[in-house]
Amino acid sequence: LDIGCSYGVFLDLARRNGFDVYGIEASRDACRYCKEVMGIDVFCGDIHKADLADSYFDVVTALEVIEHSGDPGGFLDKVSKLLKPAGLLYLVTPDIDSFSARALGRRWWSCRRMHLYYFSKNTLLKLLHNHGFTVLLQRPYKKTFTIEYIMQQLCLLAPESLFCRSLSGLTRNFGMGRRMMTLSFGDLAVLARKI
């Protein structure tokens, strides 16, 4: 089960690797795409309204979802209810205590109105423990972007700076903009097991 499955890319990859897949997604357009184009069964709406069998799923993923929940503890309780005994939860969320969050403060790219809660590694691990999970692994979550995209995001902080104008010219003139780069932008990934 992928909560916040968007357009089903991750579920399609899991399906190709032998998993039976199901998704939950709030966007009607993404749900339609999952069903009609990807052929993936998706519930369109909130996890608390999904009519899913208890103790059914081996694995639940929630990539950049828990910070949008008005009740993170209730969210984890629902996930625990859906998981089989010793089932796995893999979640990713912005880390408010990351270097990028501390360095950028209110300009940190994860400071968004749609994010209702922010977690540090310690608060997230404590929340998981308090809601019936034992953490098996936690590490920074890395994403891959083009260098051009990374430069655009950095230059939103100071668009008129000499630094941004110089980098923009370098990436354009030397063809570096399309190269890919993998790094952590201050997100935390956690693998946990239902106790």
C-alpha positions as CSV (number, residue, x, y, z in Angstrom):
1,L,0.0,0.0,0.0
2,D,1.4,3.4,-1.0
3,I,-0.3,6.3,0.8
4,G,0.0,9.4,-1.3
5,C,0.7,7.4,-4.4
6,S,0.4,10.3,-6.8
7,Y,0.4,9.1,-10.4
8,G,1.4,5.5,-9.5
9,V,5.0,5.5,-10.6
10,F,6.3,3.8,-7.4
11,L,3.4,1.3,-7.4
12,D,4.1,0.4,-11.0
13,L,7.7,-0.2,-10.2
14,A,6.7,-2.4,-7.2
15,R,4.2,-4.3,-9.4
16,R,7.0,-5.0,-11.9
17,N,9.0,-6.5,-9.1
18,G,6.3,-8.9,-8.1
19,F,4.2,-7.0,-5.5
20,D,0.4,-6.8,-5.5
21,V,-0.2,-3.1,-5.2
22,Y,-2.8,-0.7,-3.9
23,G,-2.7,3.1,-3.5
24,I,-4.4,5.9,-1.6
25,E,-4.3,9.4,-3.1
26,A,-6.1,12.7,-2.5
27,S,-5.8,14.1,-6.0
28,R,-8.7,13.1,-8.2
29,D,-6.6,13.6,-11.4
30,A,-3.8,11.4,-10.1
31,C,-6.4,8.7,-9.0
32,R,-8.0,8.7,-12.5
33,Y,-4.5,8.4,-14.1
34,C,-3.6,5.5,-11.8
35,K,-6.8,3.6,-12.6
36,E,-7.2,4.4,-16.3
37,V,-3.6,4.6,-17.5
38,M,-1.6,2.5,-15.0
39,G,-4.3,0.0,-14.2
40,I,-3.7,0.3,-10.5
41,D,-6.4,0.0,-7.8
42,V,-6.5,3.3,-5.9
43,F,-8.8,4.8,-3.2
44,C,-9.3,8.5,-3.9
45,G,-9.5,10.3,-0.6
46,D,-8.2,10.2,3.0
47,I,-6.7,7.1,4.6
48,H,-9.3,7.3,7.4
49,K,-12.1,6.9,4.9
50,A,-10.6,4.1,2.9
51,D,-12.5,0.8,3.4
52,L,-9.5,-1.5,3.7
53,A,-9.1,-4.8,5.6
54,D,-7.3,-4.8,8.9
55,S,-4.0,-6.7,9.0
56,Y,-3.9,-7.1,5.2
57,F,-0.7,-5.4,4.0
58,D,2.9,-6.6,4.3
59,V,4.3,-3.2,3.5
60,V,3.0,0.4,3.7
61,T,4.9,3.3,2.2
62,A,4.2,7.0,2.9
63,L,6.7,9.2,1.1
64,E,6.3,12.8,2.1
65,V,2.8,12.3,3.5
66,I,2.8,12.4,7.3
67,E,3.7,16.1,7.5
68,H,0.3,16.8,5.7
69,S,-1.7,14.9,8.3
70,G,-3.8,16.8,10.8
71,D,-3.3,13.9,13.3
72,P,0.1,12.2,12.8
73,G,-0.5,9.8,15.7
74,G,-3.9,8.8,14.3
75,F,-2.3,8.4,10.9
76,L,0.2,5.9,12.3
77,D,-2.5,4.1,14.3
78,K,-4.4,3.6,11.0
79,V,-1.3,2.3,9.2
80,S,-0.6,-0.1,12.1
81,K,-4.2,-1.4,11.9
82,L,-3.7,-2.1,8.1
83,L,-0.4,-3.8,8.5
84,K,0.0,-7.6,9.2
85,P,1.8,-8.5,12.4
86,A,5.5,-7.5,11.9
87,G,4.6,-5.6,8.7
88,L,6.9,-2.9,7.5
89,L,6.3,0.9,7.2
90,Y,8.7,3.0,5.1
91,L,8.1,6.7,5.4
92,V,9.9,9.9,4.4
93,T,9.4,13.3,5.8
94,P,11.3,16.6,6.0
95,D,13.7,16.8,8.9
96,I,13.3,20.1,10.7
97,D,16.6,19.5,12.4
98,S,18.6,18.9,9.2
99,F,21.5,21.0,8.2
100,S,19.6,22.6,5.3
101,A,16.6,23.4,7.6
102,R,18.8,25.1,10.2
103,A,20.9,26.9,7.6
104,L,17.9,28.3,5.6
105,G,15.5,28.8,8.4
106,R,12.1,30.1,7.1
107,R,13.5,30.0,3.5
108,W,13.9,26.2,3.7
109,W,12.1,24.6,0.8
110,S,10.1,22.3,3.1
111,C,8.5,25.3,4.9
112,R,5.2,25.2,3.2
113,R,1.6,26.0,4.2
114,M,0.4,22.5,3.4
115,H,2.9,21.0,5.9
116,L,1.0,20.9,9.2
117,Y,3.7,19.2,11.2
118,Y,7.4,19.1,11.2
119,F,9.6,16.4,12.7
120,S,13.1,16.0,13.8
121,K,14.7,12.6,13.8
122,N,14.1,12.3,17.6
123,T,10.4,13.4,17.5
124,L,9.6,11.1,14.6
125,L,11.3,8.1,16.2
126,K,9.4,8.8,19.5
127,L,6.1,9.2,17.7
128,L,6.6,5.9,15.9
129,H,7.5,4.1,19.1
130,N,4.5,5.6,20.9
131,H,2.2,4.2,18.1
132,G,3.4,0.7,18.0
133,F,6.5,0.7,15.7
134,T,10.1,-0.3,16.3
135,V,12.6,1.6,14.0
136,L,14.9,-0.7,12.0
137,L,16.7,1.9,10.0
138,Q,16.8,5.7,9.7
139,R,18.9,7.8,7.4
140,P,18.8,11.0,5.2
141,Y,16.6,10.5,2.2
142,K,18.4,11.5,-1.1
143,K,16.7,12.7,-4.2
144,T,18.0,13.0,-7.8
145,F,17.6,16.2,-9.7
146,T,19.2,17.9,-12.7
147,I,21.8,20.5,-11.8
148,E,19.7,23.1,-13.5
149,Y,16.8,22.4,-11.2
150,I,19.0,22.5,-8.1
151,M,20.4,25.9,-9.2
152,Q,16.9,27.2,-9.8
153,Q,15.8,26.2,-6.3
154,L,18.9,27.7,-4.7
155,C,18.6,30.9,-6.7
156,L,15.0,31.4,-5.5
157,L,16.7,32.5,-2.2
158,A,18.7,35.3,-3.8
159,P,17.8,35.5,-7.5
160,E,19.8,38.7,-8.3
161,S,23.0,37.6,-6.6
162,L,26.2,37.4,-8.6
163,F,26.4,33.8,-7.5
164,C,23.1,32.9,-9.2
165,R,23.9,34.8,-12.4
166,S,27.3,33.2,-12.7
167,L,26.0,29.6,-12.0
168,S,23.1,30.1,-14.4
169,G,25.5,31.0,-17.2
170,L,27.9,28.2,-16.4
171,T,25.2,25.5,-16.4
172,R,23.8,26.9,-19.7
173,N,27.0,27.5,-21.6
174,F,28.8,24.3,-20.6
175,G,25.8,21.9,-20.8
176,M,26.0,21.0,-17.1
177,G,22.3,21.8,-16.5
178,R,21.0,18.4,-17.7
179,R,23.5,16.4,-15.6
180,M,22.0,14.6,-12.6
181,M,22.9,15.0,-9.0
182,T,21.8,13.0,-6.0
183,L,21.8,14.6,-2.5
184,S,19.8,15.1,0.6
185,F,17.8,18.2,0.9
186,G,17.0,17.6,4.5
187,D,14.5,14.7,4.4
188,L,14.6,11.7,6.7
189,A,13.7,8.1,5.7
190,V,12.6,5.6,8.3
191,L,12.0,1.9,8.0
192,A,9.9,0.6,11.0
193,R,8.2,-2.7,11.9
194,K,4.9,-3.0,13.5
195,I,5.4,-4.3,17.1
